[in-house]
């Protein structure tokens, strides 16, 4: 009996252990599981109080100096297509393309045979008109004396007739003469008055009537003289001359060909004052005032020039034409394509309105806007910015203040309001005058 009781006592613990659920942990094991450090659990979420170590740069006011290039064309201040001012066959071309000519030098000579004949005929017509005028003037001078004498005689006759008529009127009143005598004296007075009027009219019309009219002959002389002048001008135009000193660029006129009035005989270019024309965006045009220096490249030649004054009216392509006067007298062919290089200052000013410089690596995007993170009191604050200018690794942005601590580079997990700690030995923003090739200027 004692042996059975002892066996039951020994088996009880074993039965109790067998009755427990599979996988159940003892109190000691549960306590141990609760004390496992969270940092050793790969599936656990990171603590919200974790701070990110970041680097910052101070936003600085200033502008970006950028270098731009454009294609330009060599132009001349005087480039003329000289046309023929009269028609004729080309008989001589004393110059060649590329020759330098002086102002007034003959470049193309036309046949002048017909024009010389016209000139001689005009001279004869003028001589004839002058002879006719001289003869008429001489005849008119002779007639003038005779007519003037007739007027004087008529005036004397009239005076005598007036005296006679007055005396007869007194005698008739006294009964000294008959009425018939008085009527006869009155008729003589009327006749004298008529003769004086005729003499004066003849004198006034002297040289103005019939084929010897002096005004008509004077007009004929003037017309003949004008025809002679025109013939001389036409003859002079058979030599097509250079209107200014320059180089013959093209010479389409060929000996033996017939040239019509208005046809281009040659093209003349003044190479003493060359310029280069190119087009820029309106935003760049504002940064290229008169006198701005530029560099010009043509093959191995490196030239310089300065921006000239101009209208600066944008064309249909919305580009603004800019003209540069080259320094010195370089030997460049007019019409040649060259490369223009110029520098611009983009951005500038201070404060949020004028723009500050930040690294391009600090700029990100959020909801379609450009943003940067600024460290403020150990907290990352996301701010929306506008890009004023960009060149190389630097950008000028609006929306920030000078001195703001901009986080750069931006950690991928950085969010607005996250705690940050600034790492020691961080870099500083690049100073004013950063240079970039072909930077964008939105």
Secondary structure as UniProt FT lines:
FT   HELIX           2..19
FT   TURN            22..23
FT   HELIX           27..34
FT   HELIX           38..40
FT   TURN            42..43
FT   TURN            48..49
FT   STRAND          52..54
FT   STRAND          56..58
FT   STRAND          60..61
FT   STRAND          63..76
FT   STRAND          79..83
FT   STRAND          88..92
FT   TURN            97..98
FT   STRAND          100..101
FT   TURN            103..104
FT   STRAND          106..110
FT   HELIX           113..174
FT   HELIX           179..204
FT   TURN            205..207
FT   HELIX           210..212
FT   HELIX           214..236
FT   TURN            237..238
FT   STRAND          239..241
FT   STRAND          246..250
FT   TURN            255..256
FT   STRAND          258..259
FT   TURN            261..262
FT   STRAND          264..269
FT   TURN            271..272
FT   STRAND          274..281
FT   HELIX           282..285
FT   TURN            286..287
FT   TURN            290..291
FT   STRAND          293..298
FT   TURN            299..300
FT   STRAND          301..307
FT   TURN            316..317
FT   STRAND          319..326
FT   TURN            334..335
FT   STRAND          337..347
FT   HELIX           351..354
FT   STRAND          356..359
FT   HELIX           360..362
FT   STRAND          364..366
FT   TURN            367..368
FT   STRAND          369..376
FT   TURN            377..378
FT   STRAND          379..391
FT   TURN            392..393
FT   STRAND          394..398
FT   TURN            402..403
FT   STRAND          405..407
FT   TURN            412..413
FT   TURN            416..417
FT   STRAND          419..422
FT   TURN            424..425
FT   STRAND          435..437
//
